[in-house]
Amino acid sequence: MAAGGSLSAFRLPPLPTIREIIKLFRLHAAKQLSQNFLLDLRLTDKIVRKAGTLTNAYVYEVGPGPGGITRSILNAGVAELLVVEKDSRFLPGLQMLSDAAPGKLRIVHGDVLTFKIERAFPESLKRHWEDDPPNVHIIGNLPFSVSTPLIIKWLENVSRRDGPFAYGRTQMTLTFQKEVAERLTATTGSKQRSRLSIMAQYLCSVQHVLTIPGRAFVPKPEVDVGVVRFTPLTQPRIEQPFQLVEKVVQNVFQFRRKYCHRGLGMLFPEAQRVESTGKLLQLADVDPTLRPSQLSVSHFKSLCDVYRKMCDEDPHLFAYNFREELKQNKSKNQEKEGEESYRLQLPP
C-alpha cells in the first residue's frame, strides 16, 4: 500500500463522463428498483464532503450504480473503497473505475442487506466504542425501496455493535427521500416525528446536512432528496434491547393521531389492557393524553424501562401480539355464529 502522503494526492485520470458511461453500457434506471442516477459530479463531491475528511479512510459505498459518488470518494484520497452492487449491469462501468484506480477500488457483486462488512476491512481499524469514530465510513445514494429497511437493519447493528459497527462508531452519510430524511431528524412535537425519529435518535446523532433537488437526478424522482449523516452515540439514550424499543415505538406510532395511551394499550392482552396501560403510564410518569409526536426520547426511555420490568414479571408478555389476538377472536366469533346458524336450521 502507498504511503499516507501519496494517498491524499491521488486523482482519477480523465475518464468518460457518467452520462457517457450510461450510453456506453446502455444503462437505464430500473423503476422497480427505484433507481435514480446523480450525474453532476459537483453534487456528488458535495455529498462526499458532508461525510467529513476521508483522507486515508476506508469507505464502504452502497448502491454505487454508474459510479458518480464512487468517483468523488476516490478523488477524496481514501485508502480503500469497497462498493457492493446488486445490479450486474453496473459492474463493467465500475470495473473501468477500478482499472483507473489500481488497488483502491474493490467491487463486490452482492446485496447490501446480506453482505458481511465486518470482515471486509483490516482488524487494525477497530476502535473502542468510547473512542473517537474509526477511519471507516459508509456512504451511499440508496434506492428509495431499500433505504428504510436498510437503515433499520443498521440501527439494530449499532445497538449490538456488530456489522459495520464492529469497527467502532462508524459514521454513515446516506441519501433518502426528503420526507424520510425529515422524519429521521424530526424534533419532539414536529409533524414529521415518527417511529424512524425515535429509532435513529436514541442510538445516533442525526443531521440532515444537505437537500438535493429531484431535478438533479436521472430519471427525475417526484420528490427531493435529503442527505443524512449518522454518528453513533457512545451511550444509547435508551438502554434496552432493540426489539423491545422497536415494539414500544411501533405500537405508539401506529395510532399517531390518537393519544399515546391508545397505542401503548396494544402492548397488553385485552383482558388486562386498561389496568396494565394505566400502570405503565403511571410508573413511567407519562401523560396519557400526549400525542405520539409529543413524546420525547426521554419519555420513550421511561416507557421502555417500565415495560421491560413488566415483561420480566410476566414472561409471556413480550411475545404478545394484539393482531394475533384479534384474529383469534374473529375466528372464535365466526365459529360461534356458524354454530348458532346451524342450530337455527335444525328441525324442531
Secondary structure, 3 states (H helix, E strand, C coil): CCCHHHHHCCCCCCCCCHHHHHHHCCCCCCHHHCCCEECCHHHHHHHHHHCCCCCCCEEEEECCCCCHHHHHHHCCCCCEEEEEECCHHHHHHHHHHHHHCCCCEEEEECCCCCCCHHHCCCHHHCCCCCCCCCCEEEEECCCHHHHHHHHHHHHHHHHHCCHHHHHCCCEEEEEEEHHHHHHHHCCCCCCCCCHHHHHHHCCEEEEEEEEECHHHEECCCCCCEEEEEEEECCCCCCCCCHHHHHHHHHHHHCCCCCCHHHHHHCCCCHHHHHHHHHHHHHHHCCCCCCCHHHCCHHHHHHHHHHHHHHHHHCCCCCCCCHHHHHHHHHHHHHHHHHHHHHHHHCCC
